[in-house]
Amino acid sequence: MQFYSDIEQNIKLLEDLFKDCGDIVSRKITINDAPKTAIYIVYFDSMADRFVVEISIANRLQNMDFSNIPKESIFQKVKEDVLATPEVQEEPDVDSFLAFVMSGDIGIIIDGANAALVVMARGFPNRGVGSSEIEATVQGPRDAFTEIVRFNTVLIRRRVRDTNLRVKNMRVGRRSQTDIAMMYIEDIARPEIVDEVNKLIENIDIDALLDTGMLEQFIEDDWLSPFPQTMVTERPDKAAAALMEGRVAIVVDNSPFVLIIPSVFNSFFSSPEDYYQRFGIMSFTRALRFFATFLAVALPGFYVAMVLFHPEMLPPMLAFKIAGSQAMIPFPTVIEILIMELAFELLREAGLRMPNPIGGAIGIVGGLIVGQAAIQAGLVSPMVVIVMALTGITSFAIPSYQLMNGYRLVKYFIIAAAATLGLFGFWAAILFIVIHLASLKSFGIPYLYPFAAGGLNKYADNKDTIFRLPAMFMRNRPIYANPKQSCKMGGSKLFNKTRGTRINSDS
């Protein structure tokens, strides 16, 4: 829909659209030197910068001399000379104009013009840039994304000062009109991935998009899988590093999390801190994460299979201990495991919903109290409590909360298979999960890469998997990047221990 040339018709149109909206602010100004010309200013209270409205717009309009300017030229005069703000946009479409105004910008309608002006002056309240809470590290930057889309793009651009960094702005949501910024480095990112992400976002048709998590569900390849195929992060340094690898970052307004595409199984085990500290200790730490992940998923099911079907495989002393502790328990082992698993899940949820100062205490103290009370009441055996405690501890060693949520569901599938078929069912469930992971793809990249299909990038990405090689050996970008920009590092200077000098190496 286009604007009318008569300002009164435009004013009536806006007043009808914003009927009973108490937070809308509007003002009609009549130009002194041109009595027949009126200007209408509209914005939402506390969303637009009031200083810009009063000083840069209203005050300058009233003090500007329009006596020698024809009425049909006033619109261009206001746009080019009157408005003292750098971001002014001409908008002939009413719907687009309304989207800007409802986003916190200032709208200006001038009599006799078939278009309106939009002044970018958003000034709504925000909580500012805080510190990372979910992805905390010992060494590294402390800043985290906030709920303002432009703040988040700035935090990334501070780290990637490259003219090839592209920021494509879009809107999703028929009613919410949520701002989305798709960021990528043009010469590094694969064009086919950028085009696919752009197409998927443009095809989303929904009333409101309120968070990054909603967008993730619309664009991932296999929505039935419990495993995430896109990565969510609250750290600008992690998003910047992903862009340098050729990946795409999607910033959603009103969400403090940024979506990184594509993401494979191995990428969920890496932390930004892995590259800020020495490779030896971080390789050891990353290997612990993989081991902890396997225990978090497999330990309850393995315990059920061994106790119910294969006690003869246990050491005699351990088998006697387990049998003695279960002598007075009224439930079978699998019911014990499920009781404690559900109890810990409830404690986890309670800790998340409680205020931060006491949420952690609820999880720790609650677990101790519930476990001890269950043992004294004879509902579960001490060995089951130990197994559940180990499972809970190892689950928190997984860096990605998304991946941990997937394993929380898969764990019950393994328990059910082990309780039904013993070790055969346990290993069959593990094999089924591995086959499922091998069948997944994240925007064309095999999910188990580089553990599988590593030859696609000449096995270069195997240098950064369970163990990380020193930084000077990781000269190539991962498979996500455009093959023409695969090299990210020039000749390095390696220390020659034999001669005690430094030598140049270009190989």
C-alpha positions in Angstrom: 0.0 0.0 0.0 1.3 3.4 -1.0 1.0 6.7 0.9 -1.5 9.4 -0.1 -0.3 12.8 -1.3 -2.7 14.4 1.1 -1.3 14.4 4.6 -4.7 14.4 6.3 -5.5 11.1 4.7 -2.2 9.7 5.8 -2.8 10.9 9.4 -6.2 9.3 9.4 -4.8 6.1 8.1 -2.2 6.0 10.9 -4.6 7.0 13.6 -7.0 4.2 12.6 -4.1 1.7 12.6 -2.8 2.8 16.0 -6.3 3.2 17.6 -6.2 2.8 21.4 -2.4 2.6 21.4 -1.4 4.6 24.5 2.3 4.4 23.8 2.2 6.0 20.4 3.4 9.7 20.2 2.5 11.9 17.3 2.9 15.6 16.5 1.7 17.7 13.6 3.9 20.7 12.8 2.9 23.6 10.5 5.8 25.3 8.7 5.8 29.0 9.5 7.0 30.2 6.1 4.7 27.8 4.2 1.3 27.8 6.1 -0.2 25.3 3.7 2.5 22.7 4.3 2.2 20.4 7.4 4.6 17.8 8.7 3.6 14.8 10.9 6.0 13.1 13.2 5.1 9.7 14.7 7.1 7.3 17.0 6.6 5.0 20.0 7.3 6.3 23.5 10.6 5.1 25.0 11.5 3.2 21.8 12.8 6.2 19.9 15.5 8.6 21.1 13.5 11.6 22.4 16.6 13.8 22.1 16.7 13.2 18.3 13.0 13.9 18.0 13.3 17.3 19.9 16.7 18.6 18.8 17.5 17.1 15.4 13.9 17.0 14.0 11.3 19.2 15.6 13.5 22.1 16.5 15.2 22.2 13.1 11.9 22.0 11.2 10.5 25.0 13.1 13.6 27.1 12.6 14.3 26.3 9.0 13.4 28.8 6.3 11.1 27.3 3.7 9.9 30.6 2.2 11.6 30.3 -1.2 11.0 26.6 -1.6 8.1 25.3 -3.7 5.8 22.9 -1.9 6.7 20.0 -4.1 10.4 20.4 -3.1 9.9 20.6 0.6 10.1 16.8 1.0 13.6 16.7 -0.6 14.7 19.7 1.3 13.8 18.1 4.6 15.5 14.8 3.6 18.8 16.4 2.5 19.2 19.6 4.5 16.9 19.6 7.6 17.4 16.3 9.2 20.7 16.3 11.1 20.9 12.5 11.4 23.1 10.3 9.2 20.6 7.5 8.7 17.5 8.8 6.8 15.6 6.5 4.5 12.8 7.3 2.0 9.9 4.8 2.3 7.0 4.8 -0.1 5.3 1.7 1.2 3.1 2.0 4.3 3.8 -1.5 5.6 7.5 -1.1 5.5 7.1 2.4 7.1 5.1 0.8 9.9 7.7 -1.9 10.5 10.4 0.7 11.0 8.3 2.8 13.4 7.3 -0.3 15.4 11.0 -1.2 15.6 11.8 2.1 17.4 12.5 4.5 14.5 10.9 7.9 13.8 8.5 8.4 11.0 8.0 11.7 9.2 5.1 12.4 6.8 5.2 15.6 4.7 2.2 17.1 3.0 2.2 16.7 -0.8 4.6 13.7 -0.9 3.7 10.1 -1.8 6.4 8.8 0.5 7.5 9.1 4.1 10.9 9.5 5.7 12.3 7.2 8.4 14.9 8.4 10.8 17.0 5.6 12.4 17.0 6.7 16.0 16.2 3.7 18.1 16.6 4.4 21.8 14.6 1.6 23.7 16.0 0.3 27.0 18.4 -2.6 27.1 20.5 -4.5 29.6 23.8 -3.7 27.8 26.7 -6.0 27.2 27.1 -8.5 30.0 29.4 -11.5 30.6 28.9 -15.1 29.3 27.1 -17.3 31.8 26.4 -20.6 29.9 29.8 -20.7 28.0 32.1 -19.5 30.8 35.8 -19.9 30.3 38.9 -19.3 32.5 40.8 -17.4 29.8 39.3 -15.4 27.0 37.0 -12.4 26.5 34.1 -11.9 29.0 31.6 -10.1 26.8 28.5 -11.8 25.6 25.7 -11.1 23.2 22.7 -9.1 24.3 19.1 -8.9 23.0 19.7 -6.0 20.6 20.5 -7.2 17.1 22.7 -4.3 16.2 24.7 -4.6 19.4 25.4 -8.2 18.5 26.6 -7.4 15.0 28.9 -4.7 16.4 30.4 -7.2 18.8 31.2 -9.5 15.9 32.5 -6.7 13.6 34.9 -5.5 16.3 36.7 -8.9 16.0 36.4 -9.3 12.2 37.5 -6.0 10.7 37.2 -7.2 7.1 35.5 -5.4 4.3 34.2 -8.7 3.0 32.1 -9.3 6.1 28.5 -9.1 4.9 25.5 -8.4 7.0 22.2 -9.1 5.3 19.2 -7.7 7.1 15.8 -9.5 6.9 12.5 -9.6 8.8 10.6 -12.7 9.8 7.2 -12.9 11.3 3.9 -11.5 10.0 3.1 -9.8 13.3 6.4 -9.7 15.2 8.5 -8.4 12.2 11.6 -9.7 13.9 14.8 -8.3 12.6 17.4 -10.9 11.5 21.0 -10.3 10.5 22.7 -13.0 8.5 26.5 -12.5 8.7 29.2 -14.2 6.6 32.6 -13.4 5.0 31.9 -13.3 1.3 35.1 -14.7 -0.1 35.5 -17.4 2.7 31.9 -18.8 3.0 30.7 -21.3 0.5 28.1 -19.6 -1.8 25.9 -22.6 -1.8 25.6 -22.6 2.0 24.9 -18.9 2.1 22.2 -19.2 -0.6 20.6 -22.2 1.1 20.4 -20.4 4.5 19.0 -17.3 2.9 16.3 -19.3 1.1 15.3 -21.2 4.2 14.9 -18.0 6.2 12.9 -16.2 3.5 10.5 -19.1 3.3 9.6 -19.0 7.0 6.0 -18.0 7.3 4.9 -17.5 10.9 3.1 -14.9 13.0 6.0 -14.3 15.4 9.6 -15.3 15.7 10.7 -14.7 19.3 14.0 -16.4 19.7 16.9 -18.1 18.0 15.7 -21.5 19.1 12.5 -21.0 17.0 14.5 -20.2 13.9 16.7 -23.2 14.5 13.8 -25.6 14.3 12.7 -24.2 11.0 16.0 -24.5 9.1 17.7 -27.6 10.5 17.8 -30.6 8.1 16.4 -33.4 10.3 14.0 -32.0 12.8 13.1 -35.4 14.2 16.7 -36.0 15.4 17.5 -35.3 19.1 20.9 -34.1 18.0 21.3 -30.4 17.1 22.5 -29.6 13.5 23.1 -25.9 14.2 25.1 -24.4 17.0 23.9 -21.7 19.4 26.4 -19.5 21.2 26.3 -16.4 23.4 30.0 -15.6 22.9 31.0 -13.1 20.2 34.5 -14.5 19.9 33.1 -18.0 19.1 30.8 -16.5 16.4 33.7 -14.5 15.0 35.9 -17.6 14.8 33.1 -19.5 13.1 32.9 -16.7 10.4 36.6 -17.0 9.8 36.1 -20.7 9.2 33.6 -20.0 6.5 30.4 -20.5 8.5 27.3 -18.4 8.6 26.1 -16.6 11.8 22.5 -15.6 12.2 21.6 -12.9 14.7 18.0 -12.7 15.8 16.6 -9.6 17.5 15.5 -10.0 21.1 17.7 -13.1 21.6 21.1 -13.1 23.3 22.1 -16.2 21.3 23.6 -16.4 17.8 23.1 -19.3 15.5 26.1 -20.8 13.7 25.7 -22.8 10.5 26.8 -25.5 9.6 27.8 -27.4 12.7 28.9 -31.0 13.0 29.3 -33.4 15.9 32.9 -32.5 16.5 32.3 -28.8 16.8 30.0 -29.2 19.8 33.0 -30.5 21.9 35.2 -27.5 21.3 35.3 -24.4 23.5 36.9 -21.0 22.7 39.3 -21.6 25.5 40.8 -24.6 23.6 42.6 -22.1 21.3 43.6 -19.6 24.0 45.7 -22.0 26.0 48.5 -24.4 25.2 47.6 -27.3 23.0 48.8 -30.0 25.5 46.4 -29.3 28.3 43.6 -28.5 26.0 44.0 -31.7 24.1 43.8 -33.6 27.4 40.7 -31.6 28.4 39.0 -32.2 25.1 39.7 -36.0 25.3 38.1 -35.9 28.8 35.0 -34.3 27.3 34.6 -37.1 24.7 35.1 -39.7 27.5 32.7 -37.9 29.8 30.1 -37.7 27.0 30.3 -41.5 26.5 29.9 -42.2 30.2 27.0 -39.7 30.5 25.1 -41.6 27.8 26.2 -45.2 28.3 26.9 -45.7 32.0 23.3 -46.2 33.3 22.5 -48.6 30.5 25.7 -50.5 30.9 25.1 -50.9 34.7 21.6 -52.2 34.0 22.8 -54.7 31.4 25.6 -56.0 33.7 23.5 -56.4 36.8 20.4 -57.9 35.2 22.0 -60.2 32.6 25.7 -60.6 33.1 26.7 -60.5 36.8 29.2 -63.2 36.2 31.3 -60.7 34.2 31.8 -58.5 37.2 34.7 -59.1 39.7 33.4 -61.4 42.5 33.8 -58.8 45.3 32.0 -56.2 43.3 29.2 -58.6 42.4 28.8 -59.5 46.0 28.7 -55.9 47.0 26.0 -55.1 44.5 24.0 -58.2 45.4 24.2 -57.4 49.1 23.1 -53.8 48.6 20.1 -54.9 46.5 18.9 -57.6 48.8 16.4 -55.4 50.6 15.4 -53.2 47.6 11.8 -53.7 46.5 12.3 -52.6 42.9 14.3 -54.2 40.1 17.5 -52.5 39.0 16.0 -50.8 35.9 13.3 -49.2 38.1 15.9 -48.0 40.5 17.8 -46.3 37.7 14.7 -44.7 36.3 13.6 -43.4 39.8 17.0 -41.7 40.3 17.2 -40.5 36.7 13.8 -38.8 37.0 14.7 -37.4 40.4 17.9 -35.8 39.1 16.0 -34.5 36.1 13.5 -32.8 38.4 16.4 -31.3 40.5 18.0 -30.0 37.4 14.8 -28.3 36.3 14.2 -26.9 39.8 17.8 -25.5 39.8 17.2 -23.8 36.5 13.9 -22.2 37.5 15.2 -21.0 40.9 17.0 -17.6 41.3 20.7 -17.8 40.5 22.0 -17.5 44.0 20.1 -20.5 45.3 19.7 -22.5 42.0 23.1 -24.2 42.3 22.6 -25.0 46.0 19.2 -26.6 45.2 20.9 -28.9 42.7 23.8 -30.0 44.9 22.1 -30.1 48.3 18.9 -31.6 46.8 20.8 -34.4 45.1 22.6 -35.3 48.3 19.5 -35.2 50.4 17.4 -37.2 47.9 20.1 -39.8 47.4 20.7 -40.3 51.1 17.0 -40.4 51.9 16.4 -42.9 49.1 19.2 -45.2 50.4 17.9 -45.0 54.0 14.4 -45.7 53.0 15.5 -48.8 51.1 14.2 -47.6 47.7 17.5 -47.6 45.8 20.9 -49.1 46.4 24.0 -47.1 47.1 25.6 -48.3 43.9 22.8 -46.8 41.8 23.2 -43.5 43.5 26.9 -43.6 42.7 26.1 -44.4 39.0 23.7 -41.5 38.8 26.1 -39.1 40.5 28.8 -40.1 37.9 26.3 -39.7 35.1 25.3 -36.2 36.3 28.9 -35.0 36.8 30.0 -36.2 33.3 26.9 -34.7 31.6 28.0 -31.2 32.9 31.4 -31.7 31.2 29.7 -31.4 27.8 30.4 -27.9 26.5 27.2 -27.6 24.5 23.9 -27.4 26.3 22.2 -28.4 23.1 24.2 -31.6 22.7 23.6 -32.4 26.4 19.9 -32.2 25.9 20.1 -34.6 23.0 22.0 -37.1 25.1 19.5 -36.8 27.9 16.9 -38.3 25.6 19.1 -40.9 24.0 20.2 -42.2 27.4 16.7 -43.6 28.1 16.7 -45.4 24.8 19.9 -47.2 25.8 18.5 -48.0 29.2 15.4 -49.6 27.7 17.5 -51.6 25.2 19.9 -52.8 27.9 17.0 -53.8 30.2 15.5 -55.8 27.4 18.4 -57.6 25.8 21.4 -57.1 28.1 24.7 -56.3 26.6 23.5 -57.2 23.1 20.7 -54.6 23.4 23.2 -52.1 24.9 25.7 -52.4 22.0 22.8 -52.6 19.5 21.5 -49.2 20.8 25.0 -47.7 20.6 25.3 -48.9 17.0 21.9 -47.6 16.1 22.8 -44.1 17.5 26.1 -44.1 15.6 24.3 -45.1 12.3 21.8 -42.3 13.0 24.6 -39.8 13.5 26.3 -41.0 10.3 23.1 -40.4 8.3 22.8 -36.8 9.5 24.0 -33.8 7.5 24.3 -30.2 8.5 23.7 -28.1 5.3 25.5 -30.7 3.2 28.4 -31.4 5.6 28.4 -35.0 7.0 27.5 -34.8 10.7 30.3 -37.1 11.8 33.0 -35.3 9.8 36.0 -35.5 10.2 35.7 -38.8 12.0 33.9 -40.0 8.8 34.5 -38.7 5.3 37.6 -36.9 6.4 39.1 -37.3 2.9 36.7 -34.6 1.6 39.2 -32.1 2.9 42.4 -34.2 2.5 42.2 -35.2 6.2 43.3 -31.6 7.2 40.5 -31.3 9.8 41.8 -34.4 11.7 44.3 -32.0 13.4 41.5 -30.5 15.4 39.3 -33.4 16.8 39.8 -35.3 20.0 43.3 -33.9 20.2 44.3 -30.5 19.0 47.7 -29.9 17.3 49.7 -26.7 18.0 48.3 -23.6 16.2 51.2 -23.4 13.7 50.2 -26.8 12.2 46.6 -25.8 11.6 47.2 -23.8 8.5 44.0 -24.7 6.6 40.4 -23.7 7.2 37.9 -26.4 7.9 35.7 -27.9 5.2 33.0 -25.2 5.7 35.2 -22.7 3.9 35.4 -22.0 0.2 38.2 -24.2 -1.3 39.8 -21.1 -2.8 40.3 -19.7 0.6 41.4 -22.8 2.4 44.7 -21.5 3.7 44.5 -19.2 6.7 48.1 -19.0 7.8 51.4 -18.1 6.0 54.8 -19.6 6.7 55.4 -20.2 10.4 58.6 -19.9 12.4 59.3 -23.2 14.1 61.8 -23.7 16.9 64.7 -26.0 16.0 65.7 -27.7 19.2 68.8 -29.2 17.6 70.4 -25.9 16.6 68.7 -23.7 19.3 67.6 -21.2 16.6 64.4 -20.4 14.7 63.9 -21.4 11.1 61.4 -20.4 8.5 59.1 -23.0 7.2 56.7 -22.5 4.2 55.6 -26.0 3.8 
